[in-house]
Amino acid sequence: MSPGFGRGSKGSGRGGRPPAGLDSDISGIRRRIRGVWAREYAVRTRVNVGRRSAAAALAAAVLFAGAAGCSDDGGDDKDKAADNAPAASPSATPTPGTAGGSNDLQSAYRKVVGDVLPSVVQITTADGSLGSGVVYDDKGNIVTNAHVVGSATAFQVTLATGSQPVTAKLVASYPPNDVAVVRLDNPPGDLKPAQWGDSSSLDVGTIVLAMGNPLGLSGSVSQGIVSALNRTQSEQADRTSPGATIPNLVQTTAAINPGNSGGALVDLDSKVVGIPTLAATGGSGTGLAPGIGFAIPANTAKNLADQMIRDGKVTDSDRAALGITATTVVGRGGDA
């Protein structure tokens, strides 16, 4: 059964229960694992007993040889002493830089969170739908997903720098690529626009962090890597989306859950490289498939956002299109 894909907006994913018998299967696996360890321990015990017996026999032989040597004149005592000197045990050499590397990575994570999280907002519509957005500029323009705004034109936006929501209005929406822009009515002076990176320079394996408001938990961060590039996926059609097929998506292992849509996917240079949009679901749409999420590339989001801010609409989406006009041709006798 092929996986489906659910959007990370409120209500787009359903938690699935494990299929019947899964718990018992897991218990059986655990019992088998415990059995393997028990057998391995027994084998090791028998080997160790044998080694202790051999060691005792060797010690007895050494004592006998030592007693015989005492009655000898012993011209080579120094050589014997050198031979009997215990061998130096190899010292364990720690892997250089391991602790320093993990500390450096943790420091990098903290810096990225401190740099970008103040630019991530929570967007709420009149019907209670919830999503995320990224501050685009100091004029109060915020980039988000088209399915987050849906058909709404007015919003409540909660900034990371303030507890009281502020009002915003729709600038434009482009559902074919699932990108929209809303604008704050009264942008605060401490608004912090995000820094945007070049998504064309991403590589598989690049470490990324996903920031947003999953399940309404504001200011949440998950981490992962870019696991694939240039994916094409189709959204589920509903009242907020026509079921667009979106190309060139960035696939990531960073967790994307309902409410993450429209947030920020960022690299360790504190640059936004994508807009989290989709999360894969299991067969028949039951539950999210962990570790498989998709984001709109930053270059696509920037291109569309610039057009919407400048022209109030998208004039060039870089998507191929075929225009067809249907005409009814009436033949002789009135037959079509």
N, C-alpha and C positions, 0 to 999 in steps of 0.2 A: 504494500500500500504506500503510495507516494506521499511525502510530507506536504503539509499545507503551510501557509504563511499568514501570521496574524500581525496586525499593526500594534505598535506600542502605545496606543491611546487608551483611555479608560474604557474598560469593558471589551477590549479587542481580544483578550486571551482568556481561556477558561482553564482553571486548574483541573487536571485529570487525576483520577485515582489510579493506582497501579492495577494491572489486570489481576484477576483472581488467581491465586496460587503463586504469585510472585514472592510473597513473604516466605512461604514454605520453601520455595526453590532457593532463596537466599540462605535460609537456615540450613538447608542441606549442603550448600556450598561451604558454609562456615564449618559445618561438622566435618566435611571432607578435608578442609584446610587444617583444622585442629588435628585430624587423624594423621595427616602428613607430617606435621610438626612432632607429634608423639612418636611416630616411627623413627623419624630422623634423630630425635633425642635418644631413643633406645639404642640405635646404632652407634651414636656417638659415645654413649655410656659404655657399651661393650668394647669399643675401640680404646677408650680411656683406661678401662680395667686392664686390658691386654698390655697397654703401654706401661701402666704402673708395675705389672709383673716383670716386664722386661727391664724396666729401670732398676728394680730391686736386685735382679740377677746381675746386672752390670755393676751395681754398687758393691755387691759381694766380691765380684772378681777384682775390682779395683782395690778393695781392702786387702785381699790376699796378695796381690802384686805388691802393694805398699809394704806389707810385712816382710816379704822376701827381699825387697830392696834395702831394708834397714840393716841387714846382715852383710850387705855388700860393701866394698871399699868406697864405691860411689864417686868415680872420677867425673861423671857427667850429671851431677845433681842439678846444675843450673839448667841444663837442657831439659831434664825431667820436670823441673819446676816450671819451665816455660811451657812444656807440653801440657802439664796439668792445670795451667792457669785457665780460669774460666774465660770462654769467648765473650767478647763484648756484644751485648744484645743490641740489635739494630734499633735506633731510636726512631719513633714515629715523627715524620716531618710533616707539619701542617701544610695544607695547600696554601700557597702564598696568595694573599688578596681576597680570600673567601669572605671573611668577616667584613673587610673594608668594602668589597663589592656590594654586599647586601645592604650595608649602611648607606653607600652612595646611591643605590637604587631607591631606598626608602626616602632619602633626602630629595631625590629627583621627583618622586611621587608627590611629596608634600609641597614642593615648590609649584608643580603644575596645578595642583588643587587650589593653592593659594592664589595663583595667577588667573585661573579661568573660572572657578566656581562663582565669583562675584558677577560674572557676565551671563550666568544661566538663570532664566526666570521660569516661573510657573504661570501658565495661561489657563484660565477658566472661562467657559462659555456660559450663557444664560441657562442652558439646560443641565449644567453641572458637569459637562465633559471637561476633562483635564488633560493637559499636555505640557510640554516644555518649549522653551524658545531660547535664542541666543541674541544678546544685544549686538546689533550690527554697527551702529554709529552713535555719536553723541546727540543726534537729533531725535533719538527715541525710536528708531526703526529696529524691529526685532524680527529675525528670521525664524521660521518654524515650518511645520508640515501643513500642506493643504488639508489633510484629513483631520488635523487638530482643530482648525478653524471651522471646517465643514461649511455650512451655509450661513453661519453667524457673521455679523458685521461689527459687533461691539463685544468687548472682553474686559475681564478683570485680570490684571497682571500683578503678580507678587514678585517683587525684586529681591535678590539675595541681600541687598543692603538695607532693606526696610521691611517691617512686619505688616504694614497696611497696604492692601492692594490699590493699584492705580488703574484708571480707566485707559482703554486703548481702542482704536478703530482699525478696521481692515484697510490696508492699502491696495493689495491685489492678491489673487490666489491663482496658482497654475497647477491644477490637479494632474495633468499628464505626467509631470515630474514630481508631484507631491511636494511642492514648495510654495510657501506663502509669506507675506510680510504684513505685520501689524505695526501700528505706530502709537506710542504713548501720547496721550493728550497733553500732559504737562511733564516733560522729562525732568527728573531731578538733576541737580548740579553734579552729584557724585556718581552719575551713571558711568559704568565702565564697559566700553565696547571690547569685544573679544578680538584677539589677533588671529588672522586667518592664514593657513598654510597652503602649500601647493600640493594638492592631492595627487597630481600626476607623478610626483616623486616617491609615492608610497611603495614599499616593497612588502611582500609576504614575510611575516615575522616581525614587522615593526610593532613595538609595544604601544598600545593605545589605552586611554581611559575614557569611559562613557559617563557623562554627567547629565543629570536630569532629575525628574521627580517621579520615579516609579511608584505606582500605587499611592500617589499623593505624599510620599516621603521626600520632602524637599531637600535639595542639596545632597543627593546620593551619588556615590561614585563606585563604578565597577571597573575592573582592569582585565585586559586580555591582549591579544595580538591581532594583527591583520592576517586572516587565514586564507583569503583569496581576493582577487581583484576582478573587475569587469563582469560581475554577475548580473543576470537579468532575471527579475522576479515580478510576479503579478500580485497586486493587492486584491483583497476580497472586496467585491462590490457591495456597498451599503449606502446609507443615507449621507455619509460623509465623504464617499469616494466613488468614482465611476468604475473602480476596479482597474486602475491604470497598470500598464506593464512598464516597469522602470528599468532602463539599461544602466550599465556601467557602475553598479552598486559595489561598495566596499563590504566584503564579508568579514566579520570579526567574531572572536570568541568572548568579547566583553559582554556581560549580561545586558540584554535589552528587554525590559518588561513594560507592561501597560503604564503609560505616563511618561516613559522615556522619550517618546516621539517628539522630534523637534529640538532635542537637546544638543549637546556637543560631544563629538568624538574627537579627542585631542591626542597629539603626540607628546613626547617628552620635552619638546621645545616650547610647550605651552601654546601650540598653534592648533586651531580648529581644522581638522582634515576631513570631517564628515558630519552629517546630520543623521543621528539614529532614526530609523524609520520602520523597519520590519523585524519581526522575530519569527523564526521558523516554528511551526507547530507539528505535533505528531499526527499520525494518520487520523483521518476524519475530523481534524481540527481539535483533538482532545489534548489540551495542555501544551505549553511551550516546550520546544526542543532546546535544552540548554546548550550553550556554546555555539549557536548558529544565529547570528543577527546580521542585519544589513543596514548600511548607512549611505545616504546620498553623498557623493564626493563633494568636497568643499568647492572645487572649481565650478561645478554645475550650480551649486547653491548660490555662489557669489554672482555668477553670470546672470541668473534669473532674477536675483534680488536687485541687482543694479538696474535692470530694465524696469522692474516693477516700481522702484523708487523714482526713477527718472521719468517714465512714461505712463505709469499707472497700469501697465499691462506688459505681458511678454510679447515682444515683436519678433524675436528670433530665438527659437528654443534649441537650435542645432539638431532637431529631430527630423528625420526624413518623413515626408508626408505625400500622399497621393490623393489629389482632388478628383472627385468623380461627380459629374452632374447627370442626373437621370432625366430622360425626356421620353414621353409617350409618343410613339409614331403611329398615326392612324392611316391604315391602308384603304384600298378601294372597298366600298361597301360598308365602311365604318368598322371594319375588323382591325383590331390592334395588331 
